[in-house]
Amino acid sequence: MTILRQFFLLIIILCITSCNKSNPIETSLKNETFNKTEKEEIEAFFFIATANVTKSIISKSQIAQQKSSDSTLQEWSRKIEINQNQLLQDVSKMANKKLIIITEINATHNKLDLYELIDANSTDFNKAYLNSMTESLKEQIGLFETISKQTNDKTILKLVLQYLPEQYQNLREMQRLNNEIN
């Protein structure tokens, strides 16, 4: 009887261990499917970070259109909002083609910037807006410059070449307006 129990126990152990062994071809296919290359991770970070900065710039521009007393600043913020909406659409299309889902990663930081603008009194608003936009544009330019050095993807490089000069122009204009307000 004990021999029979030991025999069944041995069979059960062998079955369990053989079931746990996976097919090496199946395992390698699973790994290839779900492994991301460094290039894909860099591109995914770029799309997500750019979309988040762009959304923040759009929100700040909308606040400036409502709250600023300076008509030049209102007009410039409208122009930036249009430019950033187009950029956001282009980034979203490219990300979708690469099966990258854009979510808000750094939403708390963006919301704090927005709350500071909303809470700024009318005399300090223009200065706060220009400083905040300058920082956001610098961040966006940094993302463009970084991705252009780290990828060979032609569509991403085309996007950078299309928008980077505009972002530099926007940054220069923000700095010029900031100097006029001082």
C-alpha positions as CSV (number, residue, x, y, z in Angstrom):
1,M,0.0,0.0,0.0
2,T,2.8,2.4,0.8
3,I,4.5,1.6,-2.4
4,L,1.3,2.4,-4.3
5,R,1.0,5.8,-2.5
6,Q,4.6,6.6,-3.2
7,F,4.1,5.6,-6.9
8,F,1.1,7.9,-7.2
9,L,2.9,10.7,-5.3
10,L,5.8,10.3,-7.8
11,I,3.5,10.5,-10.8
12,I,1.8,13.6,-9.4
13,I,5.2,15.3,-8.8
14,L,6.3,14.4,-12.3
15,C,3.0,15.8,-13.8
16,I,3.3,19.0,-11.8
17,T,6.9,19.6,-12.8
18,S,6.3,18.8,-16.4
19,C,3.3,21.2,-16.5
20,N,5.4,24.0,-15.0
21,K,8.0,23.7,-17.8
22,S,7.0,26.1,-20.5
23,N,7.6,25.8,-24.2
24,P,10.8,27.8,-25.0
25,I,9.3,29.0,-28.3
26,E,6.1,30.1,-26.7
27,T,8.1,31.9,-23.9
28,S,10.3,33.8,-26.4
29,L,7.3,34.9,-28.5
30,K,5.7,36.2,-25.3
31,N,8.8,38.1,-24.4
32,E,9.2,39.6,-27.8
33,T,5.6,40.7,-27.8
34,F,5.8,42.5,-24.5
35,N,9.4,43.7,-24.4
36,K,9.9,47.3,-25.3
37,T,13.1,48.5,-26.8
38,E,14.9,51.5,-25.3
39,K,13.9,53.5,-28.5
40,E,10.2,52.7,-27.9
41,E,10.5,53.8,-24.3
42,I,12.1,57.1,-25.2
43,E,9.5,57.8,-27.9
44,A,6.7,56.9,-25.5
45,F,8.1,59.2,-22.8
46,F,8.4,62.0,-25.5
47,F,4.8,61.7,-26.6
48,I,3.4,61.6,-23.1
49,A,5.6,64.4,-21.7
50,T,5.0,66.6,-24.8
51,A,1.2,66.1,-24.6
52,N,1.2,67.0,-20.9
53,V,3.3,70.1,-21.4
54,T,1.1,71.1,-24.4
55,K,-2.1,70.6,-22.4
56,S,-0.7,72.8,-19.7
57,I,0.3,75.6,-22.2
58,I,-3.2,75.4,-23.7
59,S,-4.8,75.8,-20.3
60,K,-2.5,78.7,-19.3
61,S,-3.3,80.4,-22.6
62,Q,-7.0,80.1,-22.0
63,I,-6.7,81.5,-18.6
64,A,-4.7,84.5,-20.0
65,Q,-7.4,85.2,-22.6
66,Q,-9.9,85.5,-19.8
67,K,-7.9,87.1,-17.1
68,S,-5.3,89.4,-18.7
69,S,-5.9,93.1,-19.0
70,D,-3.3,93.4,-21.8
71,S,-4.9,93.0,-25.2
72,T,-1.5,92.1,-26.8
73,L,-1.1,89.3,-24.2
74,Q,-4.6,88.1,-24.9
75,E,-4.0,88.0,-28.6
76,W,-0.6,86.3,-28.2
77,S,-2.1,83.7,-25.9
78,R,-4.9,83.0,-28.5
79,K,-2.2,82.4,-31.1
80,I,-0.2,80.1,-28.8
81,E,-3.4,78.2,-28.0
82,I,-4.1,77.5,-31.7
83,N,-0.5,76.4,-32.3
84,Q,-0.5,74.2,-29.2
85,N,-3.8,72.6,-30.1
86,Q,-2.4,71.7,-33.5
87,L,0.7,70.3,-31.9
88,L,-1.4,68.2,-29.5
89,Q,-3.4,66.8,-32.4
90,D,-0.3,65.8,-34.3
91,V,1.4,64.3,-31.2
92,S,-1.8,62.3,-30.4
93,K,-2.1,61.0,-34.0
94,M,1.5,59.9,-34.0
95,A,1.2,58.3,-30.5
96,N,-1.9,56.4,-31.6
97,K,-0.2,55.0,-34.7
98,K,2.5,53.7,-32.4
99,L,-0.1,52.3,-30.0
100,I,0.9,54.7,-27.2
101,I,-1.8,55.9,-24.8
102,I,-1.3,59.4,-23.6
103,T,-2.3,59.9,-20.0
104,E,-1.5,62.7,-17.6
105,I,1.5,61.6,-15.6
106,N,2.5,64.9,-14.0
107,A,-1.0,66.3,-13.5
108,T,-0.3,67.6,-10.0
109,H,2.5,69.9,-11.1
110,N,0.4,71.2,-14.0
111,K,-2.5,71.9,-11.8
112,L,-0.4,73.8,-9.3
113,D,0.8,76.1,-12.1
114,L,-2.8,76.6,-13.2
115,Y,-4.0,77.3,-9.6
116,E,-1.2,79.9,-9.2
117,L,-2.4,81.7,-12.3
118,I,-6.0,81.6,-11.4
119,D,-5.2,82.9,-7.9
120,A,-2.9,85.7,-9.1
121,N,-4.4,89.1,-8.7
122,S,-4.9,91.3,-11.7
123,T,-1.8,93.4,-11.2
124,D,0.5,90.3,-10.9
125,F,-1.3,88.1,-13.4
126,N,0.6,89.1,-16.6
127,K,4.0,88.7,-14.9
128,A,3.0,85.3,-13.5
129,Y,1.6,84.1,-16.8
130,L,4.6,85.1,-18.8
131,N,7.0,83.5,-16.3
132,S,4.9,80.3,-16.2
133,M,4.7,80.2,-20.0
134,T,8.4,80.8,-20.4
135,E,9.1,77.8,-18.2
136,S,6.6,75.6,-20.1
137,L,8.0,76.6,-23.5
138,K,11.6,75.9,-22.3
139,E,10.4,72.5,-21.1
140,Q,8.8,71.8,-24.4
141,I,11.8,73.0,-26.4
142,G,14.0,70.7,-24.2
143,L,11.8,67.7,-25.1
144,F,12.0,68.5,-28.8
145,E,15.8,68.9,-28.7
146,T,16.2,65.7,-26.6
147,I,14.1,63.5,-28.9
148,S,15.8,64.8,-32.0
149,K,19.1,63.6,-30.6
150,Q,17.8,60.2,-29.5
151,T,15.6,59.0,-32.4
152,N,15.9,58.4,-36.0
153,D,12.2,58.1,-36.6
154,K,11.4,60.3,-39.6
155,T,7.9,61.3,-38.5
156,I,9.1,62.4,-35.1
157,L,12.0,64.4,-36.6
158,K,9.5,66.0,-39.1
159,L,7.3,67.0,-36.2
160,V,10.3,68.5,-34.4
161,L,11.4,70.4,-37.5
162,Q,7.9,71.7,-38.0
163,Y,7.3,72.9,-34.4
164,L,10.7,73.7,-32.8
165,P,11.2,77.0,-34.7
166,E,7.7,78.1,-33.7
167,Q,8.4,77.3,-30.1
168,Y,11.6,79.3,-30.1
169,Q,9.7,82.2,-31.6
170,N,7.0,81.9,-29.0
171,L,9.7,81.8,-26.3
172,R,11.4,84.9,-27.7
173,E,8.0,86.7,-27.8
174,M,7.2,85.7,-24.2
175,Q,10.6,87.1,-23.1
176,R,10.0,90.3,-25.1
177,L,6.6,90.8,-23.5
178,N,8.0,90.1,-20.1
179,N,10.6,92.8,-20.6
180,E,7.9,95.3,-21.7
181,I,5.9,94.6,-18.6
182,N,8.8,95.2,-16.2
